[in-house]
Amino acid sequence: MSRSPVGRETERVDGRLKVTGAAEYSGDYRAADLAHAHLVTSTVARGTLTGIDTAAALDSPGVLRVYAAPDPRLGLYPLTGPLAGFVENYVPLRDAEVHFHGQAIAMVVAETPEQARDAAARVTATYDTRPPRTSIADEPHVPAGPTISGSPSSLTILASGVPSIDAALAASDVVVEAEFHQQMQHHAAMEPHAVLAVWKGDQLTLHAGAQVPSAYALGTAQRLGVLPQNVRLITKYVGGAFGARVILWSDTPLAAAAAREIGRPVRLVLTREQMFTLTGHRPQLTQTVRLGASRDGVLNAVSHQSVSERPTTVTFPMTPAHATTDALYRTPNLHVDAQLAALDIPGSRAMRGPNEAPGSFALETAMDELAVATGVDPVELRLRNYATRTPSTGLPWSSKHLEECYRVGARRFGWSARSATERAPTTCATSAASCTAEGGR
């Protein structure tokens, strides 16, 4: 048997290429007779385009085309089938509707990137605006519905004779309540979204970063109205993603459609500013966690409620309590509830630990507050409420080593020697040298 690479130094096969700059990312590839595209984005958050003036851009040096919404020359289509629920529900540059600030409303294609950028700055637009919905606090909330796995995002489990989660909390010796507000969080990948589209007859070759290449190629084919087997995607190096390159956005179909229409390869590289509106983000979110426990820290009731954004164009279902609170701790009374608010903002998307990161932050912070309120050590508090079965279903875990992680981790960085005072730094139980040696085993 080969030795496991775990705990050993392992040379990455692409490491030298990346650190020396030899690795070619999507924006590095070239093609003969290459043209360059640059997007023009909306300056309002909601409304209808009443006009786009492209005359000055068309008169600019090197400009080959200016596509302005609505522009039938691009020949783009809605997606159908399973992919439709995971990508934007509007077709870029196909109609005059503006769904969010920063939406693509025009595209300039020119001989050089600089010419395309400068001409794009000369495009002006007028709008019939409508008040945008931008705050989850101000809009009606609706149930999030089933999660991606198909399980419910909202549920209540009560012990026999307990009428409600509020009653369970009221009957607890100690109750803590904490509210958390999280703003949008954006992917900031090393390489901006970039695509090179090259047609040879009816065959399209794309150079683009994609985390799910098969779905990316299929979505592009549907957008362009071509057979899936006619689209070849080369994604040798993703360029960083964190979730932003899971699905197809507007940039690739637009570049590919322009390349088809002008009969030349086209490269489109989004600006850093455009990345914030055209490639997804982790949704903004409000969470309320309530914990009820005995005086010795044993949980009696757990309630975790959340309200997240639901962009009108594409939504990642943010259900943080489902991913954390209905799984982590043993409790006879459990309530999780996920709500969404429809907003006129850029589309949201999965981001590293999509639901688990914000959900566990809220829950674990509340557990730390409960530790203070009960006077129970935070690690001991978690061990006293350790779940060997999933609280929401009662099914046992097939394997679980979290308890071992708590104990080993606490020992290795000297948890027992720390000061129990709030905000006090943690110090190693022995010397720094021995602590490092222990932690490295």
C-alpha positions as CSV (number, residue, x, y, z in Angstrom):
1,M,0.0,0.0,0.0
2,S,1.2,3.5,-0.7
3,R,1.9,5.8,2.2
4,S,-0.8,8.3,3.1
5,P,0.1,11.9,2.2
6,V,-1.6,13.1,5.4
7,G,0.9,14.8,7.7
8,R,3.7,14.7,5.0
9,E,5.1,17.4,2.8
10,T,3.7,16.9,-0.6
11,E,4.8,18.7,-3.8
12,R,1.9,20.0,-5.8
13,V,2.1,19.1,-9.4
14,D,1.1,22.6,-10.4
15,G,2.8,24.4,-7.6
16,R,5.9,25.6,-9.5
17,L,3.9,26.7,-12.5
18,K,1.7,28.9,-10.2
19,V,4.4,30.5,-8.1
20,T,6.5,31.3,-11.1
21,G,3.7,32.8,-13.1
22,A,3.9,30.1,-15.8
23,A,0.4,28.8,-15.2
24,E,-2.1,30.1,-17.8
25,Y,-5.4,31.2,-16.5
26,S,-8.5,32.0,-18.6
27,G,-7.5,35.6,-19.2
28,D,-4.0,34.5,-20.4
29,Y,-5.0,32.5,-23.4
30,R,-4.7,34.1,-26.9
31,A,-6.2,33.4,-30.3
32,A,-5.6,34.7,-33.8
33,D,-7.5,37.8,-34.7
34,L,-8.6,38.3,-31.1
35,A,-11.2,41.0,-30.2
36,H,-11.9,42.3,-26.7
37,A,-15.2,43.0,-24.9
38,H,-16.1,45.3,-22.1
39,L,-19.5,45.5,-20.3
40,V,-21.5,48.5,-19.5
41,T,-23.5,48.1,-16.3
42,S,-26.7,49.8,-14.9
43,T,-26.5,52.8,-12.6
44,V,-30.0,52.2,-11.1
45,A,-31.2,49.3,-9.0
46,R,-34.7,48.7,-10.5
47,G,-36.5,50.0,-13.6
48,T,-36.8,49.9,-17.3
49,L,-34.3,51.2,-19.9
50,T,-35.9,54.0,-21.9
51,G,-32.8,54.5,-24.1
52,I,-29.1,53.7,-24.6
53,D,-27.0,56.2,-26.6
54,T,-24.2,54.2,-28.3
55,A,-23.2,56.8,-31.0
56,A,-20.1,58.1,-29.3
57,A,-18.9,54.5,-28.5
58,L,-19.4,53.4,-32.1
59,D,-17.3,56.4,-33.3
60,S,-14.5,55.5,-30.9
61,P,-11.2,54.1,-32.3
62,G,-11.1,50.3,-32.9
63,V,-14.7,49.6,-32.0
64,L,-16.3,46.7,-33.9
65,R,-19.7,46.3,-32.2
66,V,-21.8,47.8,-29.5
67,Y,-24.6,45.6,-28.2
68,A,-27.3,47.4,-26.2
69,A,-30.3,45.9,-24.5
70,P,-32.6,44.8,-26.0
71,D,-30.3,43.4,-28.7
72,P,-31.5,40.5,-30.8
73,R,-28.2,40.0,-32.6
74,L,-26.8,38.0,-29.7
75,G,-29.4,35.2,-30.0
76,L,-29.4,34.2,-26.3
77,Y,-32.1,32.0,-24.7
78,P,-33.5,31.1,-21.2
79,L,-32.2,27.9,-19.6
80,T,-34.5,25.0,-19.1
81,G,-34.6,21.8,-17.1
82,P,-32.7,21.2,-13.8
83,L,-30.1,24.0,-14.5
84,A,-32.8,26.7,-14.7
85,G,-33.2,26.8,-10.9
86,F,-29.5,27.4,-10.4
87,V,-28.7,30.2,-12.8
88,E,-30.0,33.7,-13.5
89,N,-33.6,33.7,-14.5
90,Y,-33.2,36.6,-17.0
91,V,-31.4,36.6,-20.4
92,P,-28.6,39.2,-20.5
93,L,-29.2,42.1,-23.0
94,R,-32.4,40.5,-24.2
95,D,-34.9,43.0,-22.8
96,A,-35.0,46.4,-21.2
97,E,-35.6,45.4,-17.6
98,V,-33.1,46.3,-14.9
99,H,-33.2,44.0,-12.0
100,F,-30.3,45.3,-9.9
101,H,-27.6,47.9,-9.8
102,G,-24.6,46.8,-11.8
103,Q,-26.5,44.6,-14.2
104,A,-25.0,44.3,-17.7
105,I,-27.0,46.6,-20.1
106,A,-24.5,46.9,-23.0
107,M,-21.3,45.4,-24.3
108,V,-18.6,47.0,-26.5
109,V,-16.3,44.9,-28.6
110,A,-13.1,46.4,-30.0
111,E,-9.6,45.6,-31.2
112,T,-7.9,46.1,-27.9
113,P,-9.0,45.9,-24.2
114,E,-8.3,49.6,-23.8
115,Q,-10.3,50.6,-26.8
116,A,-13.3,48.5,-25.6
117,R,-13.0,50.0,-22.0
118,D,-12.8,53.6,-23.2
119,A,-15.7,53.2,-25.7
120,A,-17.8,51.6,-23.0
121,A,-17.3,54.7,-20.8
122,R,-19.0,56.7,-23.6
123,V,-22.2,54.7,-23.5
124,T,-25.0,56.5,-21.7
125,A,-28.4,55.3,-20.6
126,T,-31.8,56.6,-19.5
127,Y,-34.2,54.8,-17.2
128,D,-37.8,54.7,-16.0
129,T,-36.9,53.9,-12.4
130,R,-38.9,52.2,-9.7
131,P,-38.1,52.1,-5.9
132,P,-35.8,49.1,-5.3
133,R,-36.3,46.7,-2.5
134,T,-32.9,46.4,-0.7
135,S,-33.5,45.8,3.0
136,I,-34.5,42.4,4.5
137,A,-35.9,44.3,7.5
138,D,-38.4,46.3,5.4
139,E,-39.8,43.6,3.1
140,P,-42.3,40.8,3.8
141,H,-40.7,37.5,4.9
142,V,-41.7,34.1,3.3
143,P,-40.7,30.6,4.3
144,A,-37.5,29.4,2.6
145,G,-39.1,26.1,1.7
146,P,-37.2,22.8,1.3
147,T,-33.4,22.9,1.4
148,I,-31.2,21.6,-1.5
149,S,-31.3,18.2,0.1
150,G,-35.1,18.2,0.1
151,S,-35.4,18.3,3.8
152,P,-37.5,21.1,5.5
153,S,-35.7,24.3,6.4
154,S,-38.3,25.0,9.2
155,L,-39.3,22.5,11.8
156,T,-40.4,22.2,15.5
157,I,-39.8,19.2,17.7
158,L,-41.3,19.3,21.2
159,A,-41.1,17.0,24.2
160,S,-44.4,15.4,25.4
161,G,-46.7,17.9,27.1
162,V,-44.8,21.0,25.9
163,P,-47.1,23.2,23.9
164,S,-44.6,25.4,22.2
165,I,-40.9,26.4,21.9
166,D,-41.7,29.6,23.8
167,A,-43.1,27.5,26.7
168,A,-40.0,25.3,26.7
169,L,-37.8,28.4,26.9
170,A,-39.9,29.9,29.7
171,A,-39.6,26.7,31.7
172,S,-35.8,26.7,31.5
173,D,-33.7,27.9,34.5
174,V,-31.4,29.9,32.3
175,V,-32.2,31.6,28.9
176,V,-29.9,33.5,26.6
177,E,-31.0,35.3,23.4
178,A,-28.6,36.7,20.8
179,E,-29.2,38.4,17.5
180,F,-26.7,38.5,14.6
181,H,-26.6,40.7,11.5
182,Q,-24.4,39.7,8.6
183,Q,-23.8,41.9,5.6
184,M,-23.2,40.6,2.1
185,Q,-19.8,38.8,1.8
186,H,-18.1,38.7,-1.6
187,H,-15.8,36.3,-3.3
188,A,-12.5,37.9,-4.1
189,A,-10.8,35.3,-6.3
190,M,-7.2,35.8,-7.5
191,E,-8.4,36.0,-11.2
192,P,-11.4,38.1,-12.1
193,H,-14.0,36.2,-14.1
194,A,-12.5,35.9,-17.6
195,V,-13.5,34.0,-20.8
196,L,-12.1,33.5,-24.2
197,A,-14.7,32.3,-26.8
198,V,-13.5,30.8,-30.1
199,W,-15.8,29.4,-32.8
200,K,-14.8,27.0,-35.6
201,G,-17.8,26.5,-37.7
202,D,-20.6,25.4,-35.2
203,Q,-18.1,24.2,-32.6
204,L,-17.4,26.5,-29.7
205,T,-14.2,26.3,-27.5
206,L,-14.2,28.2,-24.2
207,H,-11.4,29.1,-21.9
208,A,-13.1,29.9,-18.6
209,G,-12.8,29.1,-14.9
210,A,-15.5,26.7,-13.8
211,Q,-16.0,24.7,-10.6
212,V,-18.5,22.4,-12.2
213,P,-17.3,22.2,-15.9
214,S,-20.1,19.9,-17.2
215,A,-22.9,22.1,-15.9
216,Y,-21.1,25.2,-17.1
217,A,-20.7,23.9,-20.6
218,L,-24.3,22.6,-20.7
219,G,-25.6,26.0,-19.5
220,T,-23.6,27.8,-22.1
221,A,-25.0,25.6,-24.9
222,Q,-28.6,26.3,-23.7
223,R,-28.0,30.0,-23.6
224,L,-26.6,30.0,-27.1
225,G,-29.2,27.6,-28.5
226,V,-26.6,25.0,-29.7
227,L,-26.1,21.3,-29.1
228,P,-24.2,20.5,-25.9
229,Q,-21.7,18.4,-27.8
230,N,-20.7,21.5,-29.8
231,V,-19.4,23.3,-26.7
232,R,-15.9,22.4,-25.4
233,L,-14.8,24.0,-22.1
234,I,-11.1,24.2,-21.1
235,T,-10.7,25.1,-17.4
236,K,-7.1,24.1,-16.6
237,Y,-6.8,26.5,-13.7
238,V,-9.9,27.9,-12.0
239,G,-8.2,31.1,-10.7
240,G,-10.0,30.9,-7.3
241,A,-13.7,30.7,-6.8
242,F,-15.0,30.0,-3.3
243,G,-18.4,29.3,-4.9
244,A,-18.5,32.2,-7.4
245,R,-17.6,29.9,-10.3
246,V,-20.1,27.1,-9.4
247,I,-22.8,28.4,-11.8
248,L,-22.9,30.1,-15.2
249,W,-23.2,33.9,-15.1
250,S,-23.8,36.4,-17.9
251,D,-20.2,37.0,-19.0
252,T,-19.6,33.7,-20.9
253,P,-22.8,33.6,-22.9
254,L,-22.3,37.3,-23.9
255,A,-18.7,36.8,-25.0
256,A,-19.6,33.6,-26.9
257,A,-22.6,35.2,-28.6
258,A,-20.5,38.2,-29.6
259,A,-17.7,35.9,-31.0
260,R,-20.4,34.1,-33.1
261,E,-21.9,37.3,-34.4
262,I,-18.7,39.0,-35.5
263,G,-16.9,35.8,-36.6
264,R,-13.8,36.4,-34.4
265,P,-12.6,35.1,-31.1
266,V,-13.6,37.4,-28.2
267,R,-12.2,37.7,-24.7
268,L,-14.1,39.3,-21.9
269,V,-12.5,40.0,-18.5
270,L,-14.7,41.5,-15.8
271,T,-13.3,44.4,-13.8
272,R,-13.0,44.1,-10.0
273,E,-16.0,46.4,-9.6
274,Q,-18.1,44.3,-11.9
275,M,-17.2,41.2,-9.9
276,F,-19.2,42.5,-7.0
277,T,-22.5,42.6,-8.9
278,L,-22.1,40.0,-11.7
279,T,-20.6,36.9,-10.0
280,G,-22.6,36.3,-6.8
281,H,-22.1,36.8,-3.1
282,R,-23.0,35.2,0.3
283,P,-26.4,36.6,1.2
284,Q,-27.0,39.2,3.9
285,L,-28.6,37.6,6.9
286,T,-30.2,38.2,10.3
287,Q,-30.3,35.4,12.9
288,T,-31.8,35.1,16.3
289,V,-30.7,32.2,18.6
290,R,-32.4,31.4,21.9
291,L,-31.1,28.8,24.3
292,G,-32.8,27.5,27.4
293,A,-30.9,25.3,29.8
294,S,-30.8,24.0,33.4
295,R,-28.5,25.7,35.8
296,D,-25.8,23.1,35.1
297,G,-25.9,23.9,31.4
298,V,-28.0,21.0,30.0
299,L,-30.0,22.2,27.1
300,N,-33.8,22.1,27.4
301,A,-34.8,24.2,24.4
302,V,-33.0,25.6,21.3
303,S,-34.6,28.1,18.8
304,H,-32.8,29.4,15.8
305,Q,-34.5,31.7,13.3
306,S,-33.1,33.4,10.3
307,V,-34.1,35.9,7.6
308,S,-32.1,36.2,4.5
309,E,-32.3,37.9,1.1
310,R,-33.9,36.4,-1.9
311,P,-32.6,38.3,-5.0
312,T,-35.1,38.4,-7.8
313,T,-32.7,37.0,-10.4
314,V,-31.0,34.0,-8.7
315,T,-31.0,32.8,-5.1
316,F,-28.9,30.6,-3.0
317,P,-31.3,29.3,-0.3
318,M,-29.8,30.5,3.0
319,T,-31.0,28.1,5.7
320,P,-28.2,28.3,8.4
321,A,-30.1,26.7,11.2
322,H,-30.9,23.6,9.1
323,A,-27.2,23.0,8.5
324,T,-26.1,23.5,12.1
325,T,-28.7,23.8,14.9
326,D,-30.8,20.8,13.9
327,A,-27.7,18.6,14.0
328,L,-25.1,19.8,16.6
329,Y,-26.6,19.6,20.1
330,R,-28.9,17.3,22.0
331,T,-32.1,18.9,23.1
332,P,-35.7,17.7,23.8
333,N,-37.2,20.9,22.3
334,L,-36.0,22.3,19.0
335,H,-37.2,25.0,16.6
336,V,-35.5,26.1,13.4
337,D,-37.1,28.5,11.0
338,A,-35.7,30.1,7.8
339,Q,-37.4,33.0,6.1
340,L,-36.5,34.9,2.9
341,A,-37.2,38.5,1.7
342,A,-37.4,39.3,-2.0
343,L,-34.9,42.1,-2.9
344,D,-33.7,43.9,-6.0
345,I,-30.0,43.2,-5.6
346,P,-27.4,41.1,-7.5
347,G,-27.9,37.3,-7.4
348,S,-26.6,35.4,-4.4
349,R,-24.5,32.2,-4.5
350,A,-22.9,29.6,-2.3
351,M,-19.7,30.7,-0.6
352,R,-17.3,28.4,1.4
353,G,-19.3,26.7,4.1
354,P,-22.5,28.3,2.6
355,N,-24.9,27.8,5.5
356,E,-22.6,26.2,8.0
357,A,-20.3,29.2,8.4
358,P,-22.9,31.8,9.4
359,G,-25.1,29.3,11.2
360,S,-22.4,27.9,13.4
361,F,-21.1,31.4,14.2
362,A,-24.5,32.4,15.6
363,L,-25.1,29.1,17.4
364,E,-21.6,28.8,18.9
365,T,-21.6,32.4,20.0
366,A,-24.9,31.8,21.8
367,M,-23.4,28.7,23.4
368,D,-20.5,30.8,24.7
369,E,-23.0,33.3,26.1
370,L,-24.8,30.3,27.8
371,A,-21.5,29.2,29.3
372,V,-21.1,32.6,30.9
373,A,-24.6,32.7,32.2
374,T,-24.4,29.2,33.7
375,G,-20.7,29.4,34.8
376,V,-20.0,26.1,33.0
377,D,-16.7,25.8,31.1
378,P,-17.5,26.3,27.3
379,V,-15.8,23.1,26.3
380,E,-17.6,21.2,29.1
381,L,-20.9,22.8,28.1
382,R,-20.6,21.3,24.6
383,L,-19.7,17.9,26.0
384,R,-22.7,17.9,28.3
385,N,-24.9,18.5,25.3
386,Y,-23.1,16.3,22.8
387,A,-25.5,14.7,20.3
388,T,-25.0,11.1,19.3
389,R,-28.2,11.2,17.3
390,T,-29.5,13.9,14.9
391,P,-31.8,16.0,17.0
392,S,-34.2,16.6,14.2
393,T,-34.7,13.0,13.2
394,G,-33.4,10.9,16.1
395,L,-31.3,8.9,13.7
396,P,-27.8,7.9,15.1
397,W,-24.7,9.2,13.4
398,S,-22.9,6.4,11.5
399,S,-19.6,7.9,12.8
400,K,-18.7,11.0,14.7
401,H,-15.5,12.1,16.4
402,L,-16.4,15.6,17.5
403,E,-16.2,14.7,21.2
404,E,-12.7,13.4,20.6
405,C,-11.8,16.7,18.8
406,Y,-13.0,18.7,21.7
407,R,-10.9,16.8,24.2
408,V,-7.7,16.5,22.1
409,G,-7.9,20.1,21.0
410,A,-8.4,21.4,24.6
411,R,-5.5,19.3,25.8
412,R,-3.1,20.4,23.0
413,F,-3.5,24.1,23.4
414,G,-3.7,24.1,27.2
415,W,-7.4,25.0,27.6
416,S,-7.5,23.9,31.3
417,A,-4.7,26.4,32.2
418,R,-6.5,29.4,30.7
419,S,-8.0,32.2,32.8
420,A,-11.8,31.8,32.9
421,T,-12.1,35.6,32.8
422,E,-14.0,36.8,29.7
423,R,-11.7,38.0,26.9
424,A,-8.6,36.6,28.7
425,P,-6.0,35.1,26.3
426,T,-5.5,31.4,26.2
427,T,-2.0,30.2,27.3
428,C,-0.4,26.8,27.0
429,A,-0.5,24.6,30.1
430,T,3.3,24.1,29.9
431,S,6.0,25.9,27.9
432,A,5.5,27.3,24.5
433,A,8.0,24.8,23.1
434,S,6.2,21.8,24.5
435,C,2.8,23.1,23.5
436,T,4.1,23.4,19.9
437,A,5.5,20.0,20.0
438,E,2.3,18.5,21.4
439,G,0.1,20.4,18.9
440,G,2.2,19.1,16.0
441,R,1.7,15.4,16.7
